[in-house]
Amino acid sequence: MVASLFRKSGRSSISGSRSRSRVADASARVEFTDFAPSPDVFLGQSAYLFLRYAESAARHAHDATDLETESTLAIVAEECFVRFSTLAANLDKLKVDRLAAMSPFIAPTREFERRTRGRNWVERLACTWVTMAFLQDFWRRLAPGLPAKIRADVIAALDNDRMIDVLRTELERRIALEPGLRPTLALWSRRLIGDTMLMAESALIPSADRATRADGLGTVFTELITSHSLRMDALGLTA
């Protein structure tokens, strides 16, 4: 549903939905956090995602062809694991079994990985950067809706962009060494974003009112896409 919001035929539909929603009841303004899942679902899915990102970054480091890249990507793996540990610790704080909370997301997360797996090392590295940056932005937008007991810890855990910056720098270095990668990675990034948006939407609670859902989600996902586009532009890629 969210991916369709950004097709050319869908933009006017969103505007119409917003207009109808405002006319129907201007006081019933929907906030993005209204679609946030329960805290155990939020933490279970986000924690498992970062656990998988830690494992992916460790594989990227293992398969690197030089020590500089290997040591750089080890930093990413460490940062992702710290993020996983913090999110999982908040499940403990809520007295929720962390394995039970994460288990429902094993199959969909691995299916997401299967659909977005690159053909070679550089594409896989780009996949980690593109999808992690987008999904981290997404979880940040939802975090203010968490209970006060865990809100500050989760927001702080998601605040650091160090690993995103490290991945970007490594991709920038690869492109400088091999400029021919640029069009391939641009195409690959466009391929990734649709699946990433669907992965993000899967975390949200459903809504029977499609107009309300479009009104509540449209602006935020437009902003997420804009941030993604700026990241692509910074590498000379086309989002």
QUIBELZI-V423293 format. One line per field, one symbol per residue. ss: DSSP state (@ for helix, = for strand, . for the rest). psi: psi as a letter, one per 30 degrees, with the letter a starting at -180 (. if undefined). A space follows every 10 residues. Layout:
ss = ???
psi = ???
This chain:
ss = ..@@@@.@@@ @@@@@@@@@@ @@@@...... .@@@@...@@ @@@@@@@@@@ @@@@@@@@@@ @@....@@@@ @@@@@@@@@@ @@@@@@@@@@ @@@....@@@ @@@..@@@@@ @@@@@..... @@@@@@@@@@ @@@@@@@@@@ @@@....@@@ @@@@@@@@@. .@@@@@@@@@ @@@@@@@... @@@@@@@@@@ @@@@@@@@@@ @........@ @@@@@@@@@@ @@@@@@@@@@ @@@@.....
psi = eeeffgleff eeeeeeeeee eeeejffhkk leffgkllee eeeeeeeeef eeeeeeeeee eeglfleeee eefeeeeeee eeeeeeeeff eeeghkjeee efefgeeeee eeeefgklfl eeeeeeeeee eeeeeeeeee efefglkfef eeeeeeeffk geeeeeeeee eeeeeeeiff feeeeeeeee eeeeeeeeee fffkklkfje eeeeeffeee eeeeeeeeee eeefgglj.
